[in-house]
């Protein structure tokens, strides 16, 4: 009677062994899929400088969708895509808990691909603003926010390194996609380039999205929250997780929110105008696009190393140091490049700036989510993450357009680097202010820790 049961026992043991191996692989799969998602959607968005320069050149040609459009109007396409990437974070992070990270990413993959295909058929500026701007931003948010929300919950000791690896996808994508766009536009035209990009992005995003999931500990917490909540079903679709008031009213939350807003308002401006500024230094269209690749390549290589050191030296400590160096790079390199007497001096300063800015300014993006768990705890991470990313998105909507206005309001000729002087000053001041906000956050974190230790001692006594 016992013999027939042995194969069943063995089969059960094999299934358990396979499940165990799968669970061991799951963290690595989450990191890999997150990196692929960031490489695709963020890399494409960070390569918008190629499209901006193309569309601005088309604005001077009759019978194109951009004929007569101002650079500020064209800027709006990329600005909306970048801003909405994080402005919708509260909704997206809520959906990752209400449904699943996989469902949100796969839905975002479909929206992202449809947006690019619709853009390829657009015939006027407003249609590009709606498709390549708004819809791409929505699709990006739904494919970008789940990785940066889910991945940090899988790790503790090496969270900075992991987020550095994941966010290096932005830099790698920022190198690969501009080069691919240049080559494809020359060979098949910009409309077919958008269609090809849509197909590639859809395949990469959908495949990577299938491996996104919460860790078991987080799933248990989410299930408990759902059980405790009386609200469920489709009506909960547009309800967002509100940050606990006890957290939101703390000084360290206010300080971190201020730093997030200031850094985001400044961060994307140089990225958008790398190519255009290089043209004022005499570089060709092809060569000027290489500055985007140089900066993104530098941040791809540096984020992993910075994440590694952040885990050992303190994530807030490294966040403070890199934000400070980014501010110095803007004021000591880009600003002098706009005022340099000779073109060779300006070029040298700008090359150094492109590399240093790519290394240090981008560190904020990877260390930001890693620091939230450390500051506010895993139980508040999702709601705080969504709220602060929304603040970053709204700040982008202000910073980049203002920078564009400053460039175009300058009385210098369009081919003169001095047109960017006021913008470089604005970016430098915002980065410096963000540094002080991070310093404030660091002090508040120390004070909070000391207060907690004092309270524990009182409890013991």
N, C-alpha and C positions, 0 to 999 in steps of 0.2 A: 504493500500500500504506500510505502514511503518513496519508492523509486520514481514513480511518475511525477512527483512534486519537485525533484531535483532540477530538471530543465527550467521549470517556472522560477525557482529560486535564483538560478544562474542568470536567467534573462532579466529578472528584477535587479540583480546586482550589477549587470552590464548597463542597464538604463541609469541606475544611480551613479555609476562611474562616469558615464557619458555626460550626465547632467552636471556632475562635479567638475569635469574638465571644461564644460561650456561656461560654468560660472567663473572659473579661473580665467578664462579667456575674455569674459565680458568687459572688464575694465579696459583692456587693450583694444577691443573692438569699438568701445565708446570713444576712446581717444582717436583712433584711426578714422572712424566715420565723422567725428566732429571736425577733424582737420580737413577732410575732403569737403565738407559743407562750407567751412570758412574759406578754403581755397577757391571754391567756385563762386559763391555769391559775393563775398567781400572782395575777392580778387577782381572780379568783373566790375564792381562798383568803384574800386580804387583805381581802375584803369579808365575812368570816365574822361580823364584829361585828353585821351586820344579822340574820343567822340566830340568833346567840346571844341577841340581845335579844328576837326573836320567840319563840324556844323558852322563854326564861325567863318571858315573859308567859303562854305556854301552860301552864307548870308550875303556875300558880295557878288554872287552869281545869279542871273535871272532864272526864273522858272524852277526854283527848288523849294522844298518845304520851309526853308529858313531864310529865303530872300527878304532882305530888309530887317531881319530880326536883330536886336541889340545883343551884345555879349551878355548883359545882365539877364535877358530873357532866356538865353540858352543855358546860362549857369543854373537856372531854376530847375532844369531837368535833373542834373546830377545832385543838386542840393536836396531836392525832395527825396530822391532815392536813398541818399545817405541818412537824412534826418528820420525818415519813416522806418528805417532799418532798426532804430531803437525807440522811436516815439511810441510805437505800438506795443512796447515790451510788457506793460501790465496785462494786456489782454492775452498776449501770446504765452506768457509764463503761467497765467491762470489756465489756459487751455491744455498746457502740458500736464497739469495736475488733474483737470477735470476729465480729459480724454486720455491721451498718452503722447509722449514726445514723438513717437513714430507717426501717429495720425497727423499731428500738426506739421511735421517736416514734409510728409508726403503731400499734404494739401498745399503747403507753400511751394513745393516743387512744381506742381501743376500751374499755380498762379504765376510763378516766375517765368516758366516757359511760354505760357500764353501771352504774358506781357511783352516779351521780346518779339514774338511772332507778330502780334498786333502792331508793335512799333515798326516792324519791317514793311508794313502796308500803310503806315501813316502818311498823310499828304499835307499836313500843316503843323505848325509849331505846337498848337494847343493839344493836338493828338499825341505828339511826342512827350509833352509834359505829363499827359494823363497815363500813357503806356510805359515809356522808358523811365518816367519819373515816379508817379504815384503807384502804379501797379507793381513795378519792379521793387519799389520800397516795401510794399506790403508783402510780396513774395519773399523778399530778403529777410524781413522781420520774422516770418514764420519758419524760415530755414536756419536763421542765425541764432535767434534767442534760445531755442531748445538746447543746442550744444553748450552754450555758455551758462545755462541754468542747470543742466543735468550733470555735465562732466565734473564740476567742482565737488558734487556730493559723493562721488565715488572715491575721493582721495582725501587724505589729511596731511601726512608728512610731506609729500611731494606735490602738493597742489600747485605751487608756483611753477614748478618745472612742467607739469602736465599742461597747465594753461599756456605756458610759453610755447610748448610744442603745438598745441591746437591753434593758437593765434599766429604762429609762424606761417600758417596757411594763407593768411592775408598777404604777407610779403611775397611768398612763393607765387601766389596767384597774381600779385601786382607786377611780378616780373614776366610771367608766362603770357598772361592775357594781352597786355599791350603789344608785345611782339607778334602774337597770333593775329590780333586785330589789324595791325599794320599790313601784315602779309596777305591776309584774306581780303581786306578792302581793296588792295591793289589788284588782286587777281579776280575776285568775283563781285566786287562792289559792296557798298555798305549795307544794302538791304539783305542780300544773301548772307552776309557776315552775321547779321542779327539772327537770321533763321538757323544758321549752323550753330551759333552760340546757344540758342534756345534748346536745340536737340542735345548738344553735349551736356549742358547744364542740367537738363531734365534727367538724363541717364545717370549722371554722377550724384545728383541730389537724391533721387529716388532710391538708388542702391544704398547710399550711405544712411538714409533715413530709416531703412529697415532694421538697423542695428542699434537705434537709439532707445534706451529704456532707463528707468530709475533703478537705483540699487534697492535691495530687499528692505533695508531699514527705512528708506524714504517712502517706499510703497506702503509699508505699514503705517507710517505717519499720515500719508495722504488718505488712506482708507479710514483712519480714525477721524480725520477732519471731515470727510464726506459723511460719515455716520453721525457726527455731531451737528452737521449743518442740516437745516430743514429745506434748503434750496437745492434743487437738482434738476436735471433735464435740460432741454433746449433753451428754456427761459434764462438759464444761468450763463448763456453764451457770452453776454456782454457785461457780466459782473466780474469785477477785478478784485484780486486779493488786496485789501487795504492794509497798509503798514500799521502794526500795533502802535497805538498812541504812546505807549510807554517808551517805545523805540524812537518814534518820529520826533518826540519832543526833546530827545537828548541832544547835547551839544555836539557829540561826535557824528550823529546823523546829519545835523545841519552843516557841519564842517565838511563832511564827505560829499554831501549834495552840492555844496558851493564849489568845491574843487572839481567835481564831475562836470558841472555846467561851464566853468571857466575854461577847463582844458578842452572840452569838446567844441566850444565856440572858436577856439584857436586852432585846434589840431588839423582839421581837414582843409583849411585855407591853403597852406603851402602845397599840399598834395594835389589840389585842384589846379594850382597855377604854376607848378613846376615847368611844364612844357611851354606855357605861354611866356613865362619869364625868360626861359632859356632862349626863346626866339629873339628877345630884345638884346641878347648878348651876341647875336649873329649866328646862332646855330640853325641848321636846316630843320625842316619839319621832322625828318626821320631822327636826326641826332637829338633834337629837343625832347622827343618822346623817351629817349634813353634815360633821361634824368628821373622819370617816374620809375623805371626799372631799377636804376641804381639805388634810389631811396628804399624801394620795396625790398630789394635784395638784401640791403643792409639790415632792415628790420626783421627779415625772415631768419637770418643767421643769428642775430643778437637776442631774439626773444627767448630762445631755448636757454642760452647761457645766462641771461638775466633772470629767468625763472629759476634756474638751478641755484644761483647765488641768493635769490630772494628767500628760498626755503631755509637757507642757512644763516643769513644775516638779518632776516626779518622782512616780511613783505612790505610793510609800511616804510621801513627804513630805505629799502631800494626804490620804492615808489617815490619817495621824497627826493632822493638823489637824482634819479633819472629825469624827473620833472624839472628840477633845478637846472640840470645840464641842458635840457631842451630849450629852456628860456634863455640861457646864456648863448646857445648856438644861434638862436634867432637874432638876438641883439648884437652879438659879436661877429657874426658871419653874414647873415642874409641882409641885415640893414646896411653894413658897410659895402656889400656887393651892389646895392642899389645906388650908392653914392660914389663908387670908385671912379677915379679919373681915367683909368685905362681899362680897356676891355679884357686884357689878359688877367689883370688883378681881380676884376669882377668875376671872371670865369673860375679862377682858382678858389676864391672865397665861396662861390656858389657850389662848386663840386664838393668841397669839404662840408658845406652846410647840408647838402643833399644826403650825404652819408651819415653825418652825426645826427641829423634830425630823424632819419629813418631808424637809427639805432635807439635813441633815447626817448623821443616823443612817443613812439609806438609802444614802448614798455608799459605806459599807463593803461593801454587797452587790455593787455594780457594780465597785468597785476590787479586791475580794478576788481574783476569778479572774484579772484582768489582772495583778496583782502576782505571781502564782505562777510564770508563765513567766519573769519577770524574776529571781525569786529562785532557782528550781530548774532552769531550762532546759526547753526544749520536750521533751527526751527523757524527763524525769521528770514532765512536767506532768499527764498523765492519771492516773497512780497517786496522786500527791500531791493532785490536785484531788479525787479520789474519797474519799481518806482524810480530808481536812480538812472536806469537806462532810458526811461522816458524823458527825464530831465536832460540827459545828454542829447537826445534827439531834438528836443525843442531848442536847446542852445545852439545846435548846428544850424537850425533854421534862421537864427539871428546872425551868427558869426560870419558865415560864408557870404551871404548877400551884402552885409555891411562892408566886408572886405572888397567885394566887387565894386560897390559904389565908390569906395575910397580910391580904387585904381582908376576908375573912369572919370572921377572928378578932378584928378590931378591934371594940371595944365601942361605937363610935359608931353612930348609927342608919343604916339602909340608905340614906336620902336625904341623908346628911351627907358632904360631900367629905373630911372627916377620915378616913374609912374607908380612903382611898387613901394616907395619909401614909407608912406603913411600906413600902408597895409602891414608891412614888416614891423613897424612900431606897435601897431594894434596887437598883432600876434604875440610879440615879445612881452608886452604889458600883461596880456591875458595869461600867458604861460607863467610869468612871475607871480601874478596873483594866485594862480592855481597852486604854485609851490607853497605859498604861505597858507593856503587852505589845507594842503596835505600836512604841513607842519602842525597846524592847529589840530587836525585829526589825530596826529601822532601823540600830541600832548594829552588830548582827551582820552585816548585809549589807555595811556599810562595811568592817568588819574582814575579812570574807571576800574582798572585792575587793582590799584591800591585801595580804593573804596571797598571793592569786593573782598579783599584780603582782611581788611579791618572788620568788616561785618562778620566774616567767618570766625575770626578770633573772638569777637564778642559772643557769638553763638556757642562756641566751645566753652568759654568761661561761664 
